[in-house]
């Protein structure tokens, strides 16, 4: 079980926390499904000549939206907590239920946010894997490692992160340019 960011003392006072938000994910998936269903159903009804009353279409959209958004929100991948904390003291991250790690800014070779299909992914490439510090004593495993052309990188799925991956990119750029 991952440690919550509130249980970890921040390395500096100017921290900005980015964390997965199942509630936000539910609302976003629900809203997209509602709009799509409400836009397509009347057109299909008109083409087939069997148009349902508006309240039937709205009820169907609600049931499908709640069911699909709820299933996605509690799915195995979506339910795993992820958080990234940025401060002048460094970058802390715990991804998909891993133990959190801390990297000083000088120990980060690159931090890249990019798309992989429908997911937004953060790759943090340390200058040296020995420079990675566990946030608390006894922690044994950090976020997943992947091989990149620049070397091994810690990865985190940012698809559900709040504030947005765009805001995280701005914070990373601000600290890495120093």
N, C-alpha and C positions, 0 to 999 in steps of 0.2 A: 504494500500500500504506500502510495506516495505521501510525502510530508506536505501539508498545506503551507502556502507561503506565509501565513500568519504565525506558524510555529517556528519559523526560521528568522533569526535576527538579520536584518538588512545590513549589508556592508557599508552603506552610506545613507544619509538622510534624504537624498533627492531621488528616491526610487519611484519608478513608474512600473506598475504591475499589469501584465497582460495575462489573462487566464481564460480557459475554455468556459463557455457559458451554455449549458444545456437548455436553459430557458430561452435564450436568444435564438439558439438553433431551432427549437420547436416553433417559435413565432415566425421565423424566416421561412422554414419549410412549409408551415401551414399557410402563410400568406401567398407564397408562390403557387401552391396547389389550389387554393381558393380562386385566385385570379385565372389560372389556366382552366380550371373546371368551369367557372362561370362564363368564360369567354368562348369555350369550345362547345359546351352543351347546347346552347340555343342554335348555334350554326348546324350542328348535327341533327337536332330536332327539325329544323327548317328543311334541311336537305332530305331527310327521311320522311317528312310529312307527319311526324308524330311528336309534336311539341308538347312538352310537359309544362304545367303551370310554373311560374317563377319560384314559388315557395317549395316545390318538389326539387327543383334544380338546386336551390340554396341549401336545402336539407341534405341532399346527396353530397354536395360539395363539403359541407361541414363534417359529415361522417367520414368521408374519404380523407379529408384534410387532417382531422384529429387522429385517425387511425394510422395513416402513413407517417405523419410528423412525429407522433408518439413512438411508433416502432423505430424510426430512425434515431430519435433522441436517446432511446434506451439501448440501442444496438451496442454490440461489444466495443467497436472502435469509438463510437461517439461518447460512450459513458466513461472512458478513461480520462482522468483529469490531466490537463497540461497547463503549465504556467511558465512564464518568462518574466524575470524582473530585471530591469535595466536601471543602473545608477552609476555615479561616478566611480564607485568601488568595483564595478565589473558587471558581468552578465551572469545571471543565475538562471538555470532552466531545469525543469522536471517535465519530461514528455511521456505521455501515454503511460502514466502510473509508475514511472521510474524514480529512483532516488535523485534528489536535486544535486546539481554540480555548480561550481563557481569558477568562472574564468576571468582573470584580470584583463583589462583592455589590451595591455601590451602583449598578452599571451594569445590573442586571437589573430590568426592570419587573415581570415575573411569570414564574413557573415552574410549569407545570401538568402533572399526570400524569392522563391519562384513557384510556378504552377507545375503540378504533375497531374494531368487529367483534370478532375474536378477539385482536387485538393490544393491547398496552398501550404508550402513546406518551407521551414527554416533549416538551413544547413550552417552550422557553426564549425569552422575549421580551425582547430587550435594550432599554434605554431609548433607545439610539442605536446604529445599526450601526457607527459609527465607533469605538465603545468596545470593540469585539470585537478581541482580540489573538490573533494566531497564537501557538501555543506555542513554535514554533521558527522561526528565520529561514528564509525560502525557501518556507514553506508557503503555498499559494495558495488552497486551497479548504477551507472548513469543512463542517460537517454541512449537510444539505439545509435549505433555507429554504421556509417555507410562509406564505401570507397568512392571518392571523387577524383577527377584529374589533378586536383590540388593536394590530395591526401585524404586521410580519414576525417570524417565530419560527423558531429552529433546532429541528429535530425529531430524535428518536432513538427507535428501536423498542426498548422495554424488555422485550419478551416473554421473552427468554432471560436477562435480567440476573440476576446473583447478587451479593450478597444481593438480596432481593426488591425489586420496585418500591415496596412498602409501606415498607421500611426507607429507601429513597431519599427517599420523600415526607417521612418524619420528619426526615431530615437537612436537606432543603431548607427545611422549615418552621422548623427550629431556627435556621438561618442567615439566612433572609429576614425573620424577626421582629425581628432586632436593629435 
